[in-house]
């Protein structure tokens, strides 16, 4: 279906929801109206009234568009108000708007100035928002690199001066005609008076038309207000609980650099991040669907972004006694959110499930059968905490997380065996740092400020792939700050406040890095040069170092390394990015989904599903001196982590609130090691000891069909999305008839051969197989099927093949392939 078709269907759904909501009368106990006072300058300004009713039970309901609500202007010659609470000026002066609802009354004072429009129109603060709202400067229209039909604008208004020149100067000025504004192409095309590929955007009598016509008639001034800009915008309400199939009008205000405030509700652009939960129209009215969860409604104006959080609950909340008791500080924040949404949590997982789940998540291994059995038999109240503590101290824990960090730090051989020593040294350094539980702030600082060669300082290898200034900036921001800064290199970030000044100021932190030939042709020797600044190649402007959101640093001496200042800023407790990024990344590792998703795209327009939890985790991480093992322990010992993966009525569709554990396929390396454990014949890697596990591999330079098929990352970017977890037909075929798997199954020293010669009863050996592969004993039905198969093949003298069949079957079950 086309984009236009989807938009039409969304509009119809939204209209139906709005009509349904308006048909339901509200019975509030009190009335709240905002704002108390409105200032409008010029004839084309608008303002939005918000009316909120509070019920006797304390719940709020939006009444702005309710049919029983009455708006009235006390002086229609100054301002009028429609039935949706939108105020428009009709003349200069003062008046009030009265709001009446079921015996409750309120007033909004209105001040209108310069209704005759004597003031000049600003291209930046008035014309450009019109182009943005109509989508003219989007990537699908005139904002793309090649423009559209000979007319090009900067993407999303990132370069106002370029846009001004395109409109006023390019094409011999044919797009604007000051002598007769109505004849300008800028007005005739969007009103569809002549052919326009984008269709009709606004009517001749609209405020947008009048503003553009006035600007053209005034001679197209660029910025008569001398640089007045939008400092920030705010959305009201910032957070609101809305019943399914309910509505909520938003109000957006802009804080301007001259100290004034403007209502931009009807100039802003809106977007919902959860179209299955809530829709929003171009006037800022939200309509919720019948789903349950939280949606973020983004408002964008003047290069600034703000978000309103919409909570959509179920009608019935779980009883407090249904929520698991806990002393872990994570749990009140998780289960409190579930209670607010009316989503019941799943039951506690079994001890066998917890043993297998936590061993795979924390160490990438299947638990030892005897240890798992002893854990399951124990009645010690704190046995799960003790189990987690033991896992965190195992060497396999450092192996697993060294594999994770090596991948996102892009540690790989770039020149075969010539670059192998540096690659192996960097992996070894990462593993040793994690095994010693090096505080995360020092871990990050050691990489970002590395100097010398890879023999003396292995983190220098990071600069092998982060060769350019841009790669160092982009990788640092995405990996350590959770900020995707790449867009700001060329234009203002479409969903954030970052622009070129932010990008190149941050880039200047790396501008003093010098390179010399290192121990191999691709690994450099890093040193600090006496001076260096970053330069925007488009404007030629140079930038002094500065951190994101900060001011430029004072002049540095010739011996100073700006990266040291970066490292100090990272570890500051008030850093808004560093701690939040890593706790969100580790949360996703254990829970399958980040509090912010994707985990490295943390921005205002992509808010966390549980902001209070993310704030707590970040603060607690800092309080514990950036202790990664303590962070993992806190998460893995929570009652949120030990939920069953099986849904219960009411939480089947929940994906973002962690009402149950999210099953996920084992990572490729973990799966390969698990197959080796169950078959008793691990895969052998060229040049490495026989018992070397896949999670211990220093890079991706070791060939393995299974690793490639199951999505081992190629280490070409810092994004964890490189690791594919999507199922495929080739994966199924590999497990069904792979020659390498057959060799493991039939190995003379493998588990099947050993079990065939083991004198113990078949029942015990089948139970052992289930313990090894699934960390549990088989059910009676499973046991019966397995014993019947053994008996059938024993009569033909094929006992070993029978055990091979059982192992092959277990490996191909979802229970084995998934952590759940």
Helices and strands as residue ranges (DSSP letters): H 3-22, E 30-34, E 37-41, E 46-48, E 50-54, E 60-62, E 70-73, E 79-81, E 86-89, E 93-101, E 104-113, I 123-127, H 128-133, G 155-157, H 160-168, G 170-173, G 178-183, H 185-188, H 207-217, E 230-236, E 239-241, E 247-249, E 251-256, E 261-263, E 269-272, E 278-280, E 285-288, E 293-301, E 304-312, G 320-322, H 329-341, H 351-363, H 369-377, H 383-393, H 395-408, G 416-419, H 420-435, H 440-448, G 458-461, H 462-465, H 469-476, I 477-481, G 486-489, H 500-507, G 508-510, E 513-516, E 525-528, E 534-535, E 542-543, H 562-570, H 578-591, H 611-623, H 628-636, E 664-665, H 668-679, G 694-696, H 705-709, G 720-722, H 729-737, H 739-746, H 751-756, H 762-774, H 780-794, H 799-811, H 814-817, E 818-819
